[in-house]
């Protein structure tokens, strides 16, 4: 009798896990086209706009050419052939195309997450780079004007705690947080790490001299951002709870303390904190199984979502109550596999993992509330 009970428990645990994975794949989700206004793609970006860093003047710096085959993923060879690049898009001139930002470097460049640190005297930005020999965070200086930006590479940060970097948040001119979305960077064991939901990821902080782990035992923590006052850090948790985990930050020690969780019911990639409103903007993959197909064949379209999370709570707990809005929904024809969403006024820039970038002029009356169950 005891043996039968144990078998039943094991069966139920496995069944629950399989059901959860099927739901995460999004087979049950139907995507209808819905744009917040007129939208277009942004040439010459063709090989991804995985993440975006925004300056106060309205210059968006875009990472392009994120090749995940370095993890041993089965991907279309055309993804590996795409060159890693940085682009700039000027929100002040949204009718213009993006321009490539060139810089001198003696290392291979496969960029992913990005963050900007800005004062009145200088602008630095930080980029997660997947070098062949290991992950690094590259620190750049942005010079020139919005019309003619110039990039200078300043520093490469390496550390054994950089196991599988995904995103970065600047906390100073040479300091930052970074998410590790797992432990195994390039190994078949990475598959088992994901399938078993093993909490082997982490969040680390580099203070300019050394790196330490500030959050351990996490699973697939993804994109991140920080409130403009530096009090809250927002981290995407797409695969476990389809939510945004909010941490309260100590400005003195950079420690992170769990604050609350915001459930959005979708696979979130990157998060953008809008300093003008306090809203969170998320690039999402509503149908993960189609996104995986697109990884293996870039000619396959995968749907895209952009969600806006509006805080309705008090100042000390702004997301105690909140509302989630469906701002952009596309079957993949305009934009495949959305990864990021960046806002300036009524202008929306949407990045994809490995294909094009889109720009939309938003009309507030077309925003649709979404009920999350």
N, C-alpha and C positions, 0 to 999 in steps of 0.2 A: 504493500500500500504506500509506504513512504517513497519507494523508488518511483511509483507512478506519479506521485505529487511532485517530486523533483523534476521528472520529465516534463510534466505539464508546465511548471514554472519556467523551465528553460525554453520550452516552445513559445510561451507567451512573451518572454523577454525578446526572443529572436523575432517573433511576429511583429511586436511593437516597433522594433528597430527597423525592420524591413518596411513597414507601413510609413514610418517617419521619413525614410530615404525616398520612397515613392512620392510622397507629398512634396518633399523638397525639390524633386525633379520637375514639378509643375505640370504633370500630365493632365491634371484636372482644370487647369486655368485656361480660359479663353481670352484672347487679346483682341480688342477692337481699336482701330485707329482713332486717336483723339489728340489734337495738338492745341496748345494754348494761344495760337495765333499763327501768322505766316512763318514757315520754317524753311530752311535750306541747308544744304551741306556746305562745309567750309573747306575749299581747296587751299593748298595742295595736299592736305592731310588725307592719306589713303590707308595707312598701316597702323591705325590705332591712335587714340587720345585718352590713355588710361586714366590720367589724373591731371588736375589743373591747379596751379597756384595763382592767386590774384593779388595784385598790388593795389594800394589805395587810389592810385591814379587811374585804375581801370585797365591795366595791362595784364592779360592772362598768359601765363607761361605753361605750355602743354608738353607732357611727356608722350612720346610716340615710339612705337617699335618694341613693345613689351613682348618678348618671346618666352613662353613658358615651357618650351621644349627642354630648357636647361634642367627642369625637374624630372625629366624622363617621361613627361606627358606625351601622348600620341597626338601630334599636331600636323597640320598641313605644312609641308616643307617651305611653302611661300612665306610663312610666318618667320621662319628662321632666316630667310634671305633678306627680310626687311631690315634696313639700317636703323639703329636707335638714334633718335633725333629730339631736339627741343624746338618748339614753335612758339611764336607770340601772336596773340589775337588782341586787337585794341577794341575794347568795349565802347570807346568814344567814336569809333568809326566802324560800326557793325556791318556796314555794307562791303567793307574791304575783306580780302582774303587773309589768311594767316601767313606769316613769314618765318622762315627757318632762322633759328639762332645758332650761329656757329661759334665754336670755341676750340682752343688748342688743348689736346690731351694725348697722353701716351698709353691709354688703357682702352679696353673694349667697353662699349657703352650700350647697355640694355636697360633703359629706365622704366620705373614704375611709379611709385608714390612720390609726391612733391609737396613742399611747404615753403612759405615765404615768411621771412622775418624782416620787418621794416621799421626804421626810425627816420627822423628828419634828415639824418646825415648819410644813410646808406641803406641799401636793400640787398639782403642775402637770401638765397633760396637753396633748399636741400633736396636732393634727389636720391631715391633708392636705386642702386645700380646692381644688376645681377651679372657680375663678372664671372668668367669661366672658373676661376680659382676660388670664388667665394663672393658673398654679398658685401657691399660697401654702401656708405652714404657719402655722396659727393656734395661738397659745399661750393657754391658759385656766388659771384658778386654780379649784380645787375647794374650796368652803368648806361650812360647816354640818356636819350629822351624816350618818351613813349613812342614817338614816331620812328626813331632810329635807335633801338635798344642794342646794347653791347654786353656780351657775357664774358666773364673771366673766371676760370676755374681756380679755386683757392686751396682746397684740401680734400683728401680722401680719408675717410674714417673706416678702419677695419677693427673687428673685435670677435673673439671666439663666441660671444653671446649672440652674434648675428647669425642665427641658425637658418632662417628662411624669411628674410625681410619682405614686408608687404608695403607698409606705408610709414610716413614720418611726419612729426609735428615739431616745428622749430620752437624752442623756448629761449633762444638768445642767438647772438651772432655765430656761436660755435657750439651750441648745445641743442639737444633734441630728444624727443621720445620716438620710439619705433616699435612697430608690431612685428612679431614673428608669427606667421600663420601656421607654423608647425615646427617640428624638430628635424625631420629628414628633408634635406634640400634636394638631393638627387639620389633616389634609391627606390627600388620596388617596394620597400617597406613603407614608403609614403602612402601607397594605396591602402595598406592595412591601417595605417595611422588614421586615415580619413574614415574608412568604412567602420572602424571600431569606435569612432568618436573619442580617440585618446587625447586627453588634455595636455599635450606636450608643447603647446605654443606659449608665448609670453609677450610681455611688454617691457622694454628696456629703456633706460635713460642714460644718455651720454652728456656729461657736464662740462665737456671741453677737455678733460684729462682722462677720465675713466668711465667705463660703462658698468651699470649694475641693473639687476632685474627688479622692477617695481611691481610687476604682476606676473605671477607664475601660474602654471596649471590652467591654461586657457586653451580653447579649441577653435582654430581657424579665425582668430581675431583678424579683421581685415582693415578697411579704411578707417581713418581717424581724423578728428579736428578738435579745436579748442575754442572756447568762448573768448571774445575779444578782451575780457577783463582777466583772463587766465585762470578763472576759478573752476571751470568745468572742462573735462575732457570727454569727448564722445567717441565711442568705438563701435564699429559695425560687427555684429555677431550674426552672420547670415545663416549658418548651417545648423546651429544648435537650437536657437530660439527665434530666428528671423527678427531680430530686434536690435536696438541701439542701447548699449550699456553706457550709463553715465557715471563718471567718477568725479569726486571732488578732489581738487589738486591743492597741495601745499606749496605755496610760492617759495617757501624757505628751503624745504627738503626735496621737493618734486615728488613726494610720495603721493600715491593715488588711493583714495578710499571709496568703496562702492557707495553710490548715491541712490540710483534707481535704474529701472529698466523701462524702455519705451518700445512696445511691441508694434511693429509695422506690417507684419505678415508677408514679407517678401525677402528675397535674397539680395541684401544690400551689399554694394561694393564700396564705393567711396562716399564720404560725408563732407558736405560744405556747410559751415556755420556762416549765416548771413549777418554781418555785424550791424546792418541797418535795421533789422527786424528781430533778430534772435532766432529766426527759423532755421531748421535743419533741412538741407536739400540732399537727396540721395539718388544716385544712379543705381538701378536695380535690374536683375535678370529674372523676369517672371516665369520663364520656362527654361530651367537649367539644362534639361535634356537637349533642347535645341541649341543652347550655347555650346554644349559639348560637341554636338555635331558640327557646329561652325568652327570649332577649334580644329577638327579633322579635315574640314573642307571650307575654305573661306568664301566659297561661292554660295554657301548655305546661309540663309537669313535667320537670325534669331531675334525674337521680340525684345523691345526695350520699354522700360518704365522710368519715369522720374516722379518721385514722391516728395512732397513738402510736409514737414512735421511742424505744426504751429503750436508754440507753448501758450497755455492758458492759465497756468498756475501763478502763485505769488512769486515775488522776486527771488526769495531764497530757495524756492523749489519750482522753477518755471515750468517744468514738464510734469508736475504732479497731475495736472490734467492737460490734455492736448488733443489736437485734431489732425488727422492725416488726410492730405489732399492728393488726388491723382492729377498731376499737372500735364504730364505728357505720356502718351501710350502709342506705340507704333509696332506694326507687325514685323518690322525689320527691313521693309522696303526703303525707307528713308535712312534709318539708323539701326544697325545690328549690334546686339549685345552691349547695351549701355552700361557704362562703368562709373561715370561722374556727372555731376550737374553743378554748374557755377552760375551765380546770379549777380547782376549789377543793375539796380533799378528794375525796369521791366524787360531787361535783356537776359536771355537764358542760353548758356552754352552747354551742350551735352556731348560728352566724350564716350567713345566705345573702346572695347578691349583691344581689338586688332583691325578695325576697319575705319570708317569715316568719322568725322565730327559734324555736329549739327548746331545751327544757331536758330533761335526762335525769338520773335518779338511777342511778348506775353500780353494777353488781354485778360484781365482779372475775372471777367464774367464767365470765362470758359473753364475755370478751375472747378473740379468736381470733388466733393468730399467722399472719402472712402471709409466704410465701417469695417473695423478690424475685429474678427471673431477669434 
